[in-house]
Amino acid sequence: MSSFNPPARTLMGPGPADIHPRVLSALSRPIIGHLDPAFQRMMEELKTLLRNALQTGNDITYPVSAPGSAGMETCFANLMEPGDKVIICRNGVFGSRMQQNVERMGGTAIMVDDPWGRAIDPQKLRDALQQNPDAKLVAMVHAETSTGAVSDVKTLVALAHEHGCLTIVDAVTSLGGIELAVDDWGIDALYSGSQKCLSCVPGLSPVTFNQAALNRVAQRATPVQSWFLDLNLVLGYWQGDGGRSYHHTAPINALYALHESLTLLEEEGIQNAWARHQLHHQALRDGLEAMGLGFQVPAAERLPQLNAVFIPEGINDAEIRTELLNDYGLEIGAGLGEGAGKVWRIGLMGYSARRQNVLLCLSALESVLGRRGVINTGVALAAADEVYQGS
Ligand SMILES: *Cc1c(COP(=O)(O)O)cnc(C)c1O
């Protein structure tokens, strides 16, 4: 056995994204104790940075020490009790995960389905709310990473509130990549992830809860079924000014990295980060369309950070992705669920949303597909360049 040295890769899949060198170097700083006063000061800064990124004044805003799926579970475990009815808007893979959470926790999931590759239809949610006046919660995915569709969270949250429901929003892929305003949109509970548009290491899930959500937690008749995710216990470590106590050993160096990635975001300005994702998406889109590749999601519902394009007829999905990886060090994503074998998911997340990545992706795809005679060649880079020249 010898040391593991990963091969050089450019990550343009559904996450993890490329990591900025400053974030990688923050990871290798010396470890200190997770109750060290200096570390506690860093934790307070981290919470402030997260509030700024999420555009919220919520006191209870912290990163769960586990990936986005654990943030999802934190929201359901704390806000839901056995017997509760939860409306879940599903337009991709992650709505089904929410359903499993609700059912495993003894709740009833009311599924409101939209086609994969489309935004959530507010009218369907309105109908479901009318048919289920006893529903307690509404859950939705802001940016569906399985298809690349964005939904109108502000409208959906307002509808849920009209019917007295609290809301859980999955912002794993949206945070840092597109507009997200927790307070302005009235979101009650939200979870995100560190490895998508925040371009940090995987394994952390920022969450935030407003007062209405905390009131629901305080009124629970039953204890939260998960010891590790129980807000009442974990906040003894993340809140408790001056009196912080051990709950679990925080992933100290990963938290240094999150602090650095949020600092980078603040230096850039969050609105500039959204605009950067949009610019590189447009260049990639024009390049792909010039080749003749088509998008799964209609333009008005498309995420800039996740581009699902149809695989040309007769092309073997896995063979192309293997070639891209081996010959170009480039990772793009396979289709998930209904999209498996039908689409590629090309990510432009965080530090991966850069001109050099867009140009590498277009030229690599042009080579591997051009050689098979299934696309127009010699036009993609010029199409992308035109977008950059106009910016
Ligand atoms: C990636 C992702 C998750 C899960 O995050 P993990 O960090 O992989 O657990 C949940 N929801 C969405 C929309 C995602 O893209």
The ligand as a Tripos MOL2 file, in Angstrom:
@<TRIPOS>MOLECULE
LIG
   15    15     1     0     0
SMALL
NO_CHARGES

@<TRIPOS>ATOM
      1 C1        -27.1750   16.2400   -3.8580 C.3       1 LIG1
      2 C2        -28.5680   16.4780   -3.4500 C.ar      1 LIG1
      3 C3        -29.0930   15.9830   -2.2490 C.ar      1 LIG1
      4 C4        -28.3370   15.0500   -1.3420 C.3       1 LIG1
      5 O1        -27.1440   15.5860   -0.8880 O.3       1 LIG1
      6 P1        -25.9910   14.5810   -0.3850 P.3       1 LIG1
      7 O2        -24.9360   15.5330    0.0840 O.co2     1 LIG1
      8 O3        -25.5940   13.7800   -1.5730 O.co2     1 LIG1
      9 O4        -26.5510   13.7600    0.6990 O.co2     1 LIG1
     10 C5        -30.3950   16.3120   -1.9130 C.ar      1 LIG1
     11 N1        -31.1440   17.0960   -2.7180 N.ar      1 LIG1
     12 C6        -30.6810   17.5770   -3.8770 C.ar      1 LIG1
     13 C7        -31.5660   18.4410   -4.7250 C.3       1 LIG1
     14 C8        -29.3760   17.2840   -4.2770 C.ar      1 LIG1
     15 O5        -28.9090   17.7600   -5.4370 O.3       1 LIG1
@<TRIPOS>BOND
     1     1     2 1
     2     2     3 ar
     3     2    14 ar
     4     3     4 1
     5     3    10 ar
     6     4     5 1
     7     5     6 1
     8     6     7 2
     9     6     8 1
    10     6     9 1
    11    10    11 ar
    12    11    12 ar
    13    12    13 1
    14    12    14 ar
    15    14    15 1
@<TRIPOS>SUBSTRUCTURE
     1 LIG1         1 GROUP 0 **** ****
